[in-house]
Amino acid sequence: MEAFLNQCVAGLTTGCAYALLGLALVIVYRTTNHINFAQGEMATLTTYVAWALLQAGVPYWWSFVLTVAGAFVFAAALERWVISRLAAASPLATLAAFIGLFMIIHSLTGYFWGYDVRQFPSPFPAGTVAGGLVSGHQLGVGLVTATLLAMLWMFFRFTRIGLSIRAAAQNPGSARLSGISTVAMAAIGWGLAAAMGGVAGMLVAPQLYLDPHMMSGVLIYGFAAA
């Protein structure tokens, strides 16, 4: 029974990363009608940037914030300068573009950091709680995921930008007539998705170890979650 409960807790913790990545895929699809096959590679790249900051002596939570902000800016710029040009492209050309993006980001990650397996630290305590049933990292992952989901719900529910993103996703024509910049909303949507994916990468890296292939399997489960 104890082994069963441990497996359930471990599965729920890992599922948090799948949920965050799946949510990133959904945000991209809802805002731009594209399926981002490179979402996992973007998350891996983000995690490597966080690892590089940690190696440079930057405290974990500062690295976390800087990395998430950088992922947001990078993805928003990528959508504006690259992805937006695919609006009139055929489905096959769009698919080829996203596969190409997958290969480019994966290759750049391996080029800059190599393909060796590295350890990524966890910011949470190493001990256990609930009689050894839940580790500090598992509890921390659950709390971070719940907090992010609550913040995202409030963002889309109560803020002007969040409501504008929802309007642009549901009816772009009416949104433009209402003065909403659908172009800006698409870029913000991509930025939010990259930020969520980056958080997923940093949460799952202490369990899976860090290497350029880290999020490939997670992406498959993220698609299932989406």
MOUR-V378974 format. One record per backbone hydrogen bond with DSSP energy under -1.0 kcal/mol. NH is the residue of the N-H (numbers start at 0). CO is the residue of the C=O. E is the energy in kcal/mol with one decimal. If there is no record, write none. Layout:
# MOUR-V378974
NH	CO	E
NH	CO	E
This chain:
# MOUR-V378974
4	0	-2.4
5	1	-2.4
6	2	-2.2
7	3	-2.2
8	4	-2.5
9	5	-2.5
10	6	-2.6
11	7	-2.4
12	8	-2.4
13	9	-2.5
14	10	-2.2
15	11	-1.0
17	13	-1.7
18	14	-2.6
19	15	-2.3
20	16	-2.4
21	17	-2.8
22	18	-2.5
23	19	-1.9
24	20	-2.1
25	21	-2.1
26	22	-2.5
27	23	-2.1
28	24	-2.3
29	25	-2.9
30	26	-2.0
31	27	-2.3
32	28	-1.9
36	34	-1.2
38	35	-1.5
41	37	-2.4
42	38	-1.9
43	39	-2.1
44	40	-2.7
45	41	-2.2
46	42	-2.2
47	43	-2.2
48	44	-2.0
49	45	-2.1
50	46	-2.4
51	47	-2.5
52	48	-2.2
53	49	-2.2
54	50	-2.3
55	51	-1.3
56	53	-1.5
57	52	-2.3
62	58	-2.6
63	59	-2.7
64	60	-2.3
65	61	-2.7
66	62	-2.4
67	63	-2.4
68	64	-2.5
69	65	-2.4
70	66	-2.6
71	67	-2.1
72	68	-2.2
73	69	-2.7
74	70	-2.5
75	71	-2.4
76	72	-2.4
77	73	-2.4
78	74	-2.4
79	75	-2.0
80	76	-2.5
81	77	-2.1
82	77	-1.8
83	78	-2.6
84	81	-1.1
85	82	-2.1
86	83	-1.2
88	85	-1.2
93	89	-2.5
94	90	-2.4
95	91	-2.4
96	92	-2.2
97	93	-2.1
98	94	-2.2
99	95	-2.4
100	96	-2.3
101	97	-2.3
102	98	-2.2
103	99	-2.5
104	100	-2.5
105	101	-2.2
106	102	-2.4
107	103	-2.5
108	104	-2.3
109	105	-2.0
110	106	-2.4
111	107	-2.3
112	108	-2.2
113	109	-1.8
117	209	-2.7
128	133	-3.2
133	128	-2.0
135	126	-2.5
138	134	-2.3
139	135	-2.3
140	136	-2.7
141	137	-2.1
142	138	-2.2
143	139	-2.7
144	140	-2.5
145	141	-2.5
146	142	-2.4
147	143	-2.6
148	144	-2.5
149	145	-2.1
150	146	-2.5
151	147	-2.7
152	148	-2.4
153	149	-2.3
154	150	-2.3
155	151	-2.5
156	152	-1.5
157	153	-2.8
158	154	-1.3
162	158	-2.3
163	159	-2.1
164	160	-2.5
165	161	-2.0
166	162	-2.4
167	163	-2.7
168	164	-2.0
169	165	-2.2
170	166	-2.6
174	170	-2.3
175	171	-2.4
176	172	-2.0
177	173	-1.3
178	175	-1.5
179	174	-2.6
181	179	-1.1
184	180	-2.2
185	181	-2.1
186	182	-1.8
187	183	-2.5
188	184	-2.5
189	185	-2.2
190	186	-2.2
191	187	-2.7
192	188	-2.2
193	189	-2.4
194	190	-2.2
195	191	-2.5
196	192	-2.6
197	193	-2.5
198	194	-2.1
199	195	-2.2
200	196	-2.3
201	197	-2.3
202	198	-2.0
203	199	-2.1
204	200	-1.9
206	203	-1.2
207	203	-2.2
208	204	-2.5
209	117	-3.1
213	210	-2.4
215	212	-1.4
218	214	-2.5
219	215	-1.1
220	216	-1.6
221	217	-2.4
222	218	-2.2
223	219	-1.7
224	220	-2.5
225	221	-2.6
